[in-house]
Every structure is written in structure tokens, then in C-alpha cells.
């Protein structure tokens, strides 16, 4: 009984000591992370102007309402004023009323974002801030596309450099070169390669193989801009993903593969029964890191596209620096934070990884 009491007292002293050792780190975290985050949340409910002496007022959720308000309205087919019959264009397609006629203007003005057809009807999607909705769509599509490609390519590279072959050390070093290049420098390099004339590498290559006219505007064509950003990001960041996954592969004991080989398991079965399950914690960390970076993407979009197409971060920059609307920019930051947090929790739940395992 006395021994148990002694151990209990020892455990309590160790617990108190642990709290004391953690206290400085918690104070630093409070000062450099939690307090600024709280300030951003508070500012998002105000009309504060950046670098301005204008008085700041509390506006509630007005910033969020102006960013996130969307509506879907049905478009009716127009009638010919002379015959009162349904109108069709020269190609036989129905002619619908203009979106401005159905989108609400009071108390908040909505603008057209997209039109789409569903079950034979025509609809218009309206938003109070079309640029922000487009920035959210661009960022999420960019994130999903780039992260999926980086995981697939990074895992393939990690499996290759994890195996034993001559020159493995040099290969591991060489694969990190794209990641080591400063993002702005790599963006400028890709800007030259994507140039819309025969001075651009890709246009020259396409012209050489007879697959283009040498004048494809990768960075000016709205249909190609986002995929050009994905290509730039995949080229630069796949080595980072490979490095993280390689670290996870090196923690898997070789004895497991030797035992599986003795039992007659093929390399494919070894991958799905040994490698992938044991790689889940490292994969979760890699996905969270890359998704966090991708959702906050700024430099590639800013350097290559400017204001022709936004990511959430570049639109945040535009509102803060260009419009000096600090309240609205803070609301954008909060939305980015919530989206990142949702992706992180989703990855952990999807992969079945405990928080302790990823630490």
C-alpha cells in the first residue's frame, strides 16, 4: 500500500515538473500564434482599413456575408414579343432571359458567376463577391490536382530511391534540386518556358513535333492558366513529398518484407499489405503539410498570373494592399484557416491515423 502511494506521489511530481517545463513553450505559443490569430478573428468583424486613421466600427458578419453569399436562380426561356412563342437562336438553342433580370439586387447585389443546366432547366449561380468565389474554386482545384499528382509521383520516386542500386546517394541528392530552387526563381523560369511564342520551351517543343502552331498562350488562356500553375507546383514540390515518404519507408523493418517473400507474397501484395498500412502516418503528415501549403499558395499565382486569376491568398493580398480593406482581408484569412483545418481533420479521419501517431 505504501509502495503504491509512493509511486502515486512520484507520478504527481513528474506531472507538475512536466507542466512547468511546458509553460515557457505555451507562453511563447500564446504570444506568437494564438494572440495574432485572435486578432485576425476580431478584425474580421470590423471595417478596419489598413494604414488608415479612419475610425474602426464593429460590422458583425457583414464581411463574411459579402464574401460568401451565393444564390441560385432559374432562368426562364424568353418569349418572342411578336408571336409570344419560345425563342431559339440560329443554331436551335433556347434563348434564356438575362441573369441580371433574376439575380437579387437588394439588400445585397449579386453578380453572375456561372450558368449551368440541370434536369432540362437553366440556372445561374450568383455571388456577391465573384472574384472570391472564383479564388476559392481555383485554390481547391489547384490543391486537389497538385497534391494528388505529388503523392503519386512522390511515392513512386520514394520507392525507387529506397531500393538498393548503384548511385542511390547521388540520385537522392539530385531529386531535391527543384525543391531547393527559390519559388520566385522557378516561377520566372517557368514563365520563360511557357512563353506564348517560339521562344518558349513548350511552344518550341510542340512546334517541333508538329502538335501546335508555336503560339499557345499558357498563361493568358483562362482555360490553361490553372493547369500551368499545377504543373509548376508539381515540378517543384514532388521532391519534398518524396523526401517525406522516403523517411516513412525507412522506418519499416526489412524483416517484414523478407518474411512476406518467404511466404510467397508478390511485390504488389507486399506493398498493399505491408508498405501502405505502415506508411499511413507518414502519408498523413505529408498530405497535411502539402495541403496546408497548397491552400495558402501565393507566390506562383502572384508572379505568373498577377490579378488575371486569383488564389485565396493572392485575393487576400489584393484586398489588404490594393483596397486596404483590412477587415475583409481578415475575414478571408479566417475562411482560409477553416478550410485548412477541415482538410487536416478529413485526412486524419480518412486515413484512420490517430493524432498521437502523426506526432
N, C-alpha and C positions, 0 to 999 in steps of 0.2 A: 504493500500500500504506500509506504514511504517512498519507494523507488518510483512509482507512478507519479506521485505528487512532485518529486524532484524533477522528473522529465517534463512534466507539465509546466513547471516554473521556468525551466530552461527554454522550452519552446516559446513561452511568452516573452522572455528576454530577447531571444533571437528575432521574434516578430517586431518588437519595439525597435531593436537595432536596425532591422531592415527598413522600417518606416523612416527612421532618422537618416539613413543613407540615401533614401529615395527623395527626401524632402527637398534638397537643393535642385535636383533634376525637375521635380514637379513645379517648383517656383519658376525656374527658367522657362519651362513649357508654358506656364500660365502667362508669363510676360511676353514671350516672343510668338506665341501661337494662339492661345485661347482668347487673350485680350484683343489682339487685332481682328480675329475672326468675329468676336462680339461687336466690335466697332463697325465692321462691314455690314453685319446684320442690322444694326441700329440705323446706319446711314441709308440703307436700302428703303427705309420707311420715311425718308425725308426728301426734300427738294434741294439739298445742298449742292452748291456749284463749286467746281474745282477752281482754286486760285482766285476766289472772288470774295468781296466783302459783303455780298448780299446776305440778308438775314435768312437763316435756315428755319423752315417750318416743317412740322410733322404732317405728312400727307397720307399716312396709313398704307394701304395696299395699292395706291394709285400707280406706283412704278411697276408692280407686278401685273396689274390689270392692263397697263399699256403694252407690256411685253408679251403676255401670254393669252390675251383674249382672242379667241377664234370663233368663227361661226360657219355653218354650212347652210347654204340656201339653194333651193331648187330653182332652176331656170326654165321658164315656160317657152314653148316654141312660138315664135312670132306669127301673127296673122297678117295677111295681105290686106291693107286698108281698103282696097277696091273690091276684092272678091270675098273678103272675110274667110279665105282659105289659108291653111297652114303653108308657111313659106319654106322654100328649099333653094339652095344655091345652084350654080350652073352644073355642079357635079352630082347633084341629087342629095346633098347632105342637108339635114334640117337646119334652119336658121333660128337661133335662140336669142332671147332678149339680152340686153347688155347687163353685165354683172352689177354695174353702178346703180341700176334701177331696183335691185333687190337687196343689196347689202345695206345694213343699218348705218345711219349717219349720226343719230342721236341716241343716247348721250355720248356715245363713243363712235368715232368714224372708223369703219372697216374698209380695207382695200383688198382688191382681188389678189390672191396668192396662186391658186391653181384651179383649173376646171377639170372635172372628171365625170365619166358616165358610170351609172350603176343601175342594173335591172331596167335598162331601157330609158332611164331618165338622166337628165343633165344637171349637174350640181356645180356650184362654185364654192371654194373654200376661201373665206375671207379672214383677214387678221388685222389687228390694229397696228402691229409693227411687222410688216412683211419681211424686212431685212433680218430681223432677229429670228423669226421662224425659219427662214432660209438658212441662216447661220447654224441653227440647231440641227436642221436636216443635214447640212453639209458636214458638220462635225461628227455626227453619229454615223453617217455613211462612211466617212473617211476613217473613223475609228474601227468600225467593224471590218471594213475591207483590209486596212493595213495590218491590224492585229492578227486577223485570220491568216493572211499571207505570211506574216512574220513568224507566227507559230509553226506553220507547216514547213517553211523553208529553214527556220532556225532549228527545228527538231531534226530535220534531215542533215543539216550541217553538223549539229552536235553529235549525232550518231556516227557520222563519218570520221570526225576528228577524235572521237572517243575510242575508235578502234585502233589496233596496232598496225602501223605502216611506216615505211621509211619517210623521213621528212615531216613527221607529225608536228613537231615543235614549230617548224617554220610555217607550216600551214595554219596553225593556231594563231601565230603572230600576224600573218598576212590577212587573215579573215577579219581582224579588228581594224584595219586601215579605214574603211568607210565610216565606222563609228567614231574614230579618232578625229576625223575632219570636222572642223567647226561648221555648225549648221548653216550659217550665213554664207560661208565659203562654198559649201556643197550646193546650196541653193543657186548661187551665181554660176557655178559650173553647169548645173542642170539647165539654167536659163539659156546658156550658150548652146547646149546640146539640143534644146527644144526650140531653138530659133525658127521662125516661120519662113525660112528660105534655105538655099543650098549651103549656107554657112553653118547651119545646124546639123549636128551629127546624125540625128534620126531622119531628118528630111533627106540628107545626103545618102544615107543607107537605103531608105525606101526608094529613092530615085535610082540608085544603083541596081537594085533587084527588080525595078520596073513596077513597084507596088504603089507608087504615088507620083505626084507632079512636083515634089520638092518644095511645096508651099503650104504644108499643113500647119495651121496656127494652133499649136497645142495649148498655149497659154492665153489665147484670145477667144477661142471657141468655148462657149459656156458648157457644151456637152463633153469637152475633153479636159477642162481645167481641173476638175476634182480628181480624175484618174491620173493626171500628171502629178498632182500632189501625193497621191497614194504611191506612185512609182518612186518618187524622190524619197519618201519616208521609208519605204520597204528597203530600198538600196542602202540607206544609212543605218537603219536600226535593226535589221535582221541579225548582224553580228552580235549586238547586245543581247538579243533574245537567245541566240545560240550559246553565248557565254553563260547565261543563267541556267539554261537547260543542261549544258555540259557539266556545270557544278553539281546539279542534281543527279546526273548519270554516274558521276564518280563516287557518290555515296552508296550506290547499290553494290552489294558484295558479289564478287565474281563467282563465289561458290554456288550461288543460286543458279547461274547460267550453266555451270558445269554439271550440277545435279539434273537440271532440265535436259541437257544434251544427252546425258546417260539414259534418261527415261525416254529418249527418242523425240523430244519436242522440237519442232521446226523453229527457225528464227522468227517466223511470224507469230507462232504461239508463244514463244518466249517474250516477244515484245508486248503482246496484249495481256499476258498472264503475270509477267514479272516487271518489265520496264515501265509500262504505262501506269499500273497501280502505284508503284513505289515512286514514280516521278510526279504524282499529283501535287504534293506540297510545293515542290519547286515550280511546277507549271502554274499553280495558283499565284505564287509570288510574281512570276514573270508576267502573267496576264494582268495582275493588278498594277504593277509598275508601268507596263506599256499602255494599258488603257488610260491610266491617270495622265500619262504624258500626251497620249493622242487626243484625249478630250480637252486638254489645255493647249493644243497646238496653236502656235502663234507665228514663229519666225518664218516657216516655209510659206505660209499663206501671205504674210505681210511682205516678204521680199519678192515673191513671184507674182502675186495677184493684186497686192495693194487693196484698193476698195472695189475692185471689179467683182469680187466674190469673197464673202466673209466666212471665217470660222467664229465660234463663240468668243474666243479670246481676242481676235482682231476687231470684232464688233464692240467688245468691251473697251478696247483701246480707243476706238473711234469715238465712242460716246464720252469717255473720260477726257481725252486730249482734244479731239476735234470739236465736240459740242460742249465740253466742260460740264457735263451733266453727271456729277459725282453720285447723286442718289440713284439714278437709273443704272449707272455702271456698277454700283454696289449690288443692286438687285440682280444684274446679270451674273456677277461673281457668285452670289448665293445660289442661283439656278445651276451654275456650273458645278458648285460644290455638291449640291443634292444629286445631280446626275452621276457624278463620280462616285459618291457614296453608294448610290443604288447599284452601279455596275460592280463595285467591290464586293458588296454583300451577295449579289447574284452569282458572281464567280465562286465564292466560297461555298454557297449552298449547292450550286450546280455540280461542283467537283467533289462535294462531300468531304471537305477538308475542315478540320477543327482549327479555331483561331490559334490554339497552342502549337499546332503542327507547323503553321506558317511563320512562327516567330523564330 
